Amino acid sequence: MKKTFFKDNTKAQIKKKNLVETGFLEATNIDSNEYLISFPPFPGNSESARKFMKHGNEVLPRRQYTLNQAIKERLTPVQMREEAFTYLNGPFYCSYSFMPLGKDQRKRKVSLVECLEGARIYAYVNQVNLAEINVKPYDNAKRVAKDGAEIVVEVPSRTKGEPRTKFKLMNIPVVDSPEKYALAPNFSSDHSCGNKKFKIRYSYESSKESSQVFNICAHEIAGHLGVINHYWNEEKNVIPLQMSQFAIPTQETVNFYKRLNNNFLIRDEQLTSKDKLRKPRKADLEIALWDWVRHKGHDKTFYPTQEIDGNIASYDWGK
């Protein structure tokens, strides 16, 4: 059972609210005691929705192919995301992705849903646990400038009674050196929760792409937010934030995501239930979030500022 902080309204709870007529992009404009019914953002059954999340189109920030190219161009991940998020060709994306520069050639895939859930875990730690994500860096070696730091983090479970999750983040840029631009896409970890372990994917026979993909989950994103917080507060070091590969949501995007989960039902004619209504699946949420980015733009959706949004640790996640 999920902890209260991570619980969303059930279908039955949503149906007790007042039905309003509006489109899902206007979800942030409705009150907490209202709900809306809309078409399925992903018009398929649950099996095809799962396939979409594995094989669907990805948003592709600019690819860099050599260490020298990355060091020469000196582009931060957020600059490359901004460029890609600004020119979306519709909303039907399952994630954004980036490629490492080195021996590990597994593509890194990042779902916007996981970005939101990572932010929610980070807020939970600060607002309910009244603590911080445990961060233990190993960053004293001279090779850290070129290879990145290895950092052990501990994040809480979203499930009642489950222990905290401890894992290692690797290839984390923490030194202000030219190599940080080449290190950023090499993010990896030894974390293996169910959301990662059982996400088995084979590329199509005709595809040149490897079947091996590194799917980044909410735990890793929350852990990296803890790393960003640690280095800023302990060392006034902004490099982990500057070189972060993860899209940090604004409060407005969190509000939109909350409404999708708590005030939004889908009329799905494929269902056998009498009312033909269901809550959004992950594919629906992902597509809705990309449509949100497409209409609102990168800065209003995934580029928070202290003046407008405050600290991500203090975001309002209430229903």
Rosetta blueprint (number, residue, H / E / L):
1 M L
2 K E
3 K L
4 T H
5 F H
6 F H
7 K L
8 D L
9 N L
10 T L
11 K H
12 A H
13 Q H
14 I H
15 K H
16 K L
17 K L
18 N E
19 L E
20 V L
21 E L
22 T L
23 G L
24 F H
25 L H
26 E H
27 A H
28 T H
29 N H
30 I L
31 D L
32 S L
33 N L
34 E E
35 Y E
36 L E
37 I E
38 S E
39 F L
40 P L
41 P L
42 F L
43 P L
44 G L
45 N L
46 S H
47 E H
48 S H
49 A H
50 R H
51 K H
52 F H
53 M H
54 K H
55 H H
56 G L
57 N L
58 E E
59 V E
60 L L
61 P L
62 R L
63 R L
64 Q L
65 Y L
66 T L
67 L H
68 N H
69 Q H
70 A H
71 I H
72 K H
73 E H
74 R L
75 L L
76 T L
77 P H
78 V H
79 Q H
80 M H
81 R H
82 E H
83 E H
84 A H
85 F H
86 T H
87 Y L
88 L L
89 N L
90 G L
91 P L
92 F L
93 Y L
94 C L
95 S E
96 Y E
97 S E
98 F E
99 M L
100 P L
101 L L
102 G L
103 K L
104 D L
105 Q L
106 R L
107 K E
108 R E
109 K E
110 V E
111 S L
112 L H
113 V H
114 E H
115 C H
116 L H
117 E H
118 G H
119 A H
120 R H
121 I H
122 Y H
123 A H
124 Y H
125 V H
126 N H
127 Q H
128 V L
129 N L
130 L L
131 A L
132 E L
133 I L
134 N E
135 V E
136 K E
137 P E
138 Y E
139 D L
140 N L
141 A L
142 K L
143 R L
144 V H
145 A H
146 K H
147 D H
148 G L
149 A E
150 E E
151 I E
152 V E
153 V E
154 E E
155 V E
156 P L
157 S L
158 R L
159 T E
160 K L
161 G L
162 E L
163 P L
164 R L
165 T E
166 K E
167 F E
168 K E
169 L E
170 M E
171 N E
172 I E
173 P L
174 V L
175 V L
176 D L
177 S L
178 P L
179 E L
180 K H
181 Y H
182 A H
183 L H
184 A H
185 P H
186 N H
187 F L
188 S E
189 S E
190 D L
191 H L
192 S L
193 C L
194 G H
195 N H
196 K H
197 K H
198 F L
199 K L
200 I L
201 R L
202 Y L
203 S L
204 Y L
205 E L
206 S L
207 S L
208 K L
209 E L
210 S L
211 S L
212 Q L
213 V E
214 F E
215 N E
216 I E
217 C L
218 A H
219 H H
220 E H
221 I H
222 A H
223 G H
224 H H
225 L H
226 G H
227 V H
228 I H
229 N H
230 H H
231 Y H
232 W H
233 N H
234 E H
235 E H
236 K L
237 N L
238 V L
239 I H
240 P H
241 L H
242 Q H
243 M L
244 S L
245 Q L
246 F L
247 A L
248 I L
249 P L
250 T L
251 Q H
252 E H
253 T H
254 V H
255 N H
256 F H
257 Y H
258 K H
259 R H
260 L H
261 N H
262 N H
263 N L
264 F E
265 L E
266 I E
267 R E
268 D L
269 E L
270 Q L
271 L L
272 T L
273 S L
274 K L
275 D L
276 K L
277 L E
278 R E
279 K L
280 P L
281 R L
282 K H
283 A H
284 D H
285 L H
286 E H
287 I H
288 A H
289 L H
290 W H
291 D H
292 W H
293 V H
294 R H
295 H H
296 K H
297 G L
298 H H
299 D H
300 K H
301 T H
302 F H
303 Y L
304 P L
305 T L
306 Q H
307 E H
308 I H
309 D H
310 G L
311 N L
312 I H
313 A H
314 S H
315 Y L
316 D L
317 W L
318 G L
319 K L
